[in-house]
Amino acid sequence: MGRSESAPDSGGFIRRQMSAIQDISGDELALTYFEMPAKSITANSPLKRYLGFLSAFVKQHVFSKKTYTVLHVHFFFPTIVLAIVYKVFRNPKVKIVTTFHGNDIYYYKKFTWWYRWCFSFVDHSVFVTKKLKEHFFKQELPHTILCAGMLPIFSNSKPKDIVKKYDFIFVGSLDKNKGALRLKELLAAIPDSCAVAVVGAGTYEAEFKALAKTKHIDYFHFCTAQQLVDLYHQTKWLVNLSYNESFGLVITEALACGLPVLATETDGSSSQVLDGVNGFIVAQNEQLISYIVTLLADTTESAYKELSENAQQGSEKFTLPYVAKEIKDIYTEVASK
């Protein structure tokens, strides 16, 4: 994972997490962050991409005079290979912490021998939701349930006299898994009077740019945290259409801003959205588009107000400062063993 011109915020939540840990640690911890170099990201094959990733890591860290006490791996495989190489060839005493984000479990659900062997090097595991851990091949293990961490800016109080410019907003990668094709179907099903904001880049972004010229759609390739907060405050609903979602920080951010969420049923949405309380869970079936259209049209003003008020409750455990403190404690604990 790393930044590129087409995905400037790729891995951004990890960089923000590290920065937050450093802020609360001061001189107690010396943190270094390594991500996939831009040259490797643009390689024309996965093999070249990850060989470049490994080569850069070996040059910078395995052949370095500096040693590390803890390695924190985000997205288990194949990133764990770098940590194993460091442990075997540079510092056998290093402790390895791994955060599982979703596809590093969903995609490898057969948990072959080599996956299990790689995991044998891990000292502590972090799962972004309890439901994600339930998919793992091993249940009795040192672990913590923690999301990536939401910036405090999203949980600030809402401004007064908010003008709702958009009926709903979609934020996420414009690919098949995140529901980009479902979004196109939804946009075709809603009345032309509905105003929509779409934020994201990916496989289908050209199609949404074209749709923005013909419908009441505002398209944003990328938004800063502050720009997202402003958009959320101008919007009535967040719509999340993922096929698979391990947590979904977008859902957390929207709820904190008072947006009820209409989300397809995934591990991530079920961990945050209480059906009929702060939003609605939509079954993954052929009726999901018509059900969302009905909810958008028929939810009364009083019911919406209650949903919005409920949405803002209970976001503290998802904030970045809380998550940073928990991870710092994990580092201290594993380092002492």
C-alpha positions in Angstrom: 0.0 0.0 0.0 1.3 3.5 -0.9 0.4 6.8 -2.5 0.1 7.3 -6.2 -1.1 10.1 -8.5 -4.4 8.2 -9.1 -4.8 7.4 -5.4 -3.2 10.2 -3.3 -4.7 9.1 0.0 -4.0 5.4 -0.4 -2.7 4.2 3.0 -3.5 7.6 4.5 -5.4 6.2 7.5 -2.2 4.2 8.4 0.0 7.3 8.2 -2.5 9.3 10.3 -2.6 6.5 12.8 1.2 6.5 13.1 1.3 10.3 13.5 -1.3 10.1 16.3 0.7 7.4 18.1 3.8 9.6 17.8 1.9 12.6 19.2 0.9 10.8 22.4 4.3 9.0 22.8 6.7 11.9 22.4 10.3 10.7 22.8 9.1 7.4 24.3 8.7 5.8 20.9 10.7 6.3 17.7 8.4 5.4 14.8 9.3 4.8 11.2 6.8 4.2 8.4 7.5 2.2 5.3 5.1 1.9 2.4 5.2 0.6 -1.2 7.3 3.0 -3.3 5.5 4.7 -6.2 7.8 2.9 -8.7 6.6 -0.4 -7.4 2.9 0.7 -7.4 3.1 1.4 -11.2 4.8 -1.8 -12.1 3.0 -3.7 -14.8 2.6 -7.0 -12.9 1.9 -8.0 -9.3 5.2 -10.0 -9.2 7.2 -7.0 -10.2 5.2 -4.8 -7.8 5.9 -6.9 -4.7 9.5 -7.8 -5.6 10.1 -4.1 -5.8 8.4 -3.6 -2.5 10.6 -6.3 -0.9 13.8 -5.0 -2.5 13.2 -1.5 -1.2 12.4 -2.8 2.3 15.6 -4.9 2.4 17.8 -2.0 1.2 16.3 0.4 3.7 15.8 -1.8 6.8 17.5 -5.2 6.6 20.8 -3.7 5.6 20.4 -0.8 8.0 22.4 -0.4 11.2 19.2 0.6 13.0 17.2 -2.1 14.6 13.5 -2.2 15.5 11.8 -3.6 18.6 8.4 -4.0 17.0 7.2 -4.3 13.4 3.5 -3.5 12.8 2.3 -5.0 9.6 -0.9 -3.7 8.0 -2.7 -6.1 5.6 -1.3 -9.5 6.4 -0.3 -11.1 3.1 2.0 -10.5 1.3 3.3 -7.7 3.6 4.1 -10.2 6.4 6.9 -11.6 4.2 8.8 -8.3 4.7 8.5 -8.7 8.5 9.6 -12.4 8.4 12.6 -11.5 6.2 13.6 -8.8 8.8 13.1 -11.2 11.7 15.1 -14.1 10.1 18.0 -12.1 8.6 18.3 -9.0 10.7 16.8 -9.2 14.2 15.3 -12.5 15.6 14.1 -10.8 18.7 11.8 -8.4 16.9 8.1 -8.6 17.8 5.5 -8.6 15.0 2.0 -7.0 15.3 -0.4 -7.5 12.4 -3.6 -5.5 11.7 -6.1 -7.5 9.5 -8.2 -5.2 7.5 -10.5 -7.5 5.5 -9.4 -8.9 2.2 -6.2 -10.3 3.9 -8.7 -12.7 5.5 -11.6 -12.8 3.0 -9.4 -13.5 0.0 -7.3 -16.2 1.7 -10.2 -17.9 3.4 -8.9 -21.4 2.7 -5.9 -20.5 5.0 -3.4 -22.7 3.3 -0.3 -24.1 5.0 1.9 -21.2 3.9 -0.6 -18.6 5.3 -0.6 -20.4 8.6 3.2 -20.7 8.6 3.5 -16.9 8.0 1.1 -16.3 10.9 3.3 -18.3 13.3 5.7 -15.3 13.4 3.0 -12.9 14.6 3.0 -12.0 18.3 -0.2 -10.0 18.5 -3.1 -9.5 16.1 -5.5 -6.6 15.6 -8.8 -7.1 13.8 -10.9 -4.1 12.7 -14.1 -5.8 13.8 -15.1 -8.8 16.0 -17.0 -10.2 13.0 -13.8 -10.2 10.9 -11.9 -12.2 13.6 -14.7 -14.8 13.5 -13.7 -15.6 9.9 -10.1 -16.3 10.9 -8.7 -19.8 11.1 -7.6 -19.4 14.7 -9.8 -18.0 17.5 -7.6 -18.4 20.6 -4.8 -15.9 20.1 -3.5 -12.6 21.6 -5.6 -10.0 19.8 -7.4 -6.7 20.0 -10.4 -5.4 18.1 -9.7 -1.9 16.8 -10.7 0.1 13.8 -8.2 2.3 11.9 -9.3 5.4 13.8 -11.5 8.4 12.8 -10.0 11.9 12.8 -11.6 14.0 15.7 -12.7 16.6 13.1 -15.6 14.3 12.2 -17.0 14.0 15.7 -17.1 17.8 16.3 -20.6 19.2 16.9 -22.6 20.0 13.9 -22.9 23.6 12.8 -26.2 25.4 13.3 -28.7 26.1 10.4 -27.4 23.3 8.2 -28.7 23.5 4.6 -29.0 20.0 3.1 -27.8 20.3 -0.5 -27.7 16.6 -1.2 -30.1 13.8 -0.7 -27.3 11.3 -0.3 -23.6 10.8 -0.7 -21.5 7.9 -1.8 -17.8 7.8 -0.6 -15.4 5.1 -1.6 -13.5 3.4 -4.4 -15.4 3.2 -7.6 -15.0 -0.5 -8.2 -17.2 -3.5 -8.2 -16.7 -4.6 -4.6 -17.6 -1.2 -3.3 -20.8 -1.3 -5.3 -20.0 1.2 -8.1 -22.4 -0.7 -10.5 -25.1 -0.8 -7.9 -24.6 3.0 -7.5 -25.2 3.5 -11.2 -28.4 1.4 -10.9 -29.5 3.5 -7.9 -28.8 6.8 -9.7 -31.0 5.6 -12.6 -33.8 4.6 -10.3 -34.1 7.9 -8.2 -36.1 10.9 -9.4 -34.2 13.5 -11.4 -34.9 16.0 -8.6 -32.6 14.1 -6.2 -29.1 15.7 -5.7 -26.2 13.3 -5.1 -22.5 13.7 -4.2 -20.1 11.0 -5.3 -16.6 11.0 -3.9 -14.0 8.5 -5.1 -11.7 7.2 -7.8 -11.3 3.8 -9.4 -12.3 1.6 -12.3 -15.6 3.3 -13.0 -14.7 6.9 -12.3 -15.0 8.0 -16.0 -18.6 6.8 -16.0 -19.5 8.9 -13.0 -17.8 11.9 -14.4 -20.0 11.5 -17.5 -23.1 11.0 -15.4 -22.3 14.2 -13.5 -22.8 16.1 -16.7 -26.3 14.7 -17.3 -27.8 14.4 -13.8 -27.9 16.2 -10.5 -24.6 14.7 -9.4 -21.5 16.4 -8.1 -18.5 14.3 -8.6 -15.3 14.6 -6.5 -12.2 12.6 -7.3 -10.7 13.3 -3.9 -11.6 15.2 -0.7 -9.6 16.2 2.3 -11.0 15.4 5.7 -12.4 19.0 6.1 -14.0 18.8 2.7 -15.7 15.6 3.6 -17.0 17.0 6.8 -18.5 19.9 4.9 -20.1 17.5 2.4 -21.5 15.4 5.2 -23.0 18.4 6.8 -24.7 19.3 3.5 -26.1 15.8 3.0 -29.0 13.8 4.4 -27.9 10.2 4.0 -24.7 8.1 3.4 -25.3 5.2 1.0 -22.9 2.3 1.3 -23.3 -0.5 -1.3 -20.3 -2.8 -0.7 -20.4 -6.5 -1.3 -17.7 -7.1 1.3 -16.7 -4.6 4.0 -14.6 -5.5 7.0 -15.2 -2.2 8.9 -15.8 0.9 6.7 -14.4 4.0 8.3 -16.6 6.1 5.9 -19.6 4.8 7.8 -18.0 5.8 11.1 -17.2 9.3 9.8 -20.7 9.9 8.4 -22.5 8.7 11.6 -20.3 11.0 13.7 -21.5 13.9 11.5 -25.1 12.9 12.1 -25.8 11.1 8.8 -28.0 8.1 9.0 -26.5 5.3 6.9 -28.2 3.1 4.3 -25.8 0.2 4.0 -25.8 -3.3 2.4 -25.3 -6.1 5.0 -21.6 -6.7 5.5 -19.3 -7.3 8.5 -18.5 -3.6 8.6 -22.0 -2.2 8.4 -23.4 -4.7 10.9 -20.7 -3.6 13.4 -21.8 0.0 13.3 -25.3 0.4 11.9 -28.2 -0.5 14.1 -31.2 -1.2 11.8 -33.9 1.4 12.3 -31.9 3.2 15.0 -29.1 5.1 13.2 -29.7 3.9 9.7 -30.8 0.8 7.9 -29.2 -2.5 6.9 -30.1 -3.5 3.4 -30.1 -7.2 2.5 -27.8 -8.2 -0.4 -30.6 -9.3 -2.8 -32.3 -8.2 -6.0 -34.6 -5.8 -4.1 -31.9 -3.7 -2.5 -32.1 -0.8 -5.0 -35.9 -0.5 -4.7 -35.7 -0.7 -0.9 -33.2 2.1 -0.8 -35.3 4.2 -3.1 -38.3 3.6 -0.8 -36.3 4.6 2.3 -35.1 7.8 0.7 -38.6 8.7 -0.3 -40.7 7.6 2.6 -38.7 8.3 5.8 -40.6 11.0 7.6 -39.0 14.2 8.9 -39.5 13.2 12.5 -38.1 9.7 11.9 -35.1 11.1 10.1 -34.4 13.5 12.9 -34.3 10.7 15.5 -32.0 8.6 13.2 -29.7 11.6 12.8 -29.5 12.2 16.6 -28.8 8.5 17.2 -26.1 8.5 14.6 -23.9 10.8 16.5 -23.9 8.7 19.7 -21.1 6.3 20.7 -18.3 7.3 18.3 -15.6 7.9 20.9 -14.2 4.4 20.7 -13.6 4.9 17.0 -11.7 8.1 17.2 -8.0 8.2 16.3 -6.7 9.4 19.7 -8.4 6.4 21.4 -7.1 3.9 18.8 -3.6 5.4 18.9 -3.4 4.9 22.7 -4.6 1.3 22.4 -1.9 0.6 19.8 0.8 2.3 21.8 -0.2 0.0 24.7 0.1 -3.0 22.4 3.6 -2.1 21.4 4.6 -1.6 25.0 3.1 -5.0 26.0 4.6 -7.1 23.2 8.0 -5.4 23.5 8.2 -6.4 27.2 7.7 -10.1 26.5 
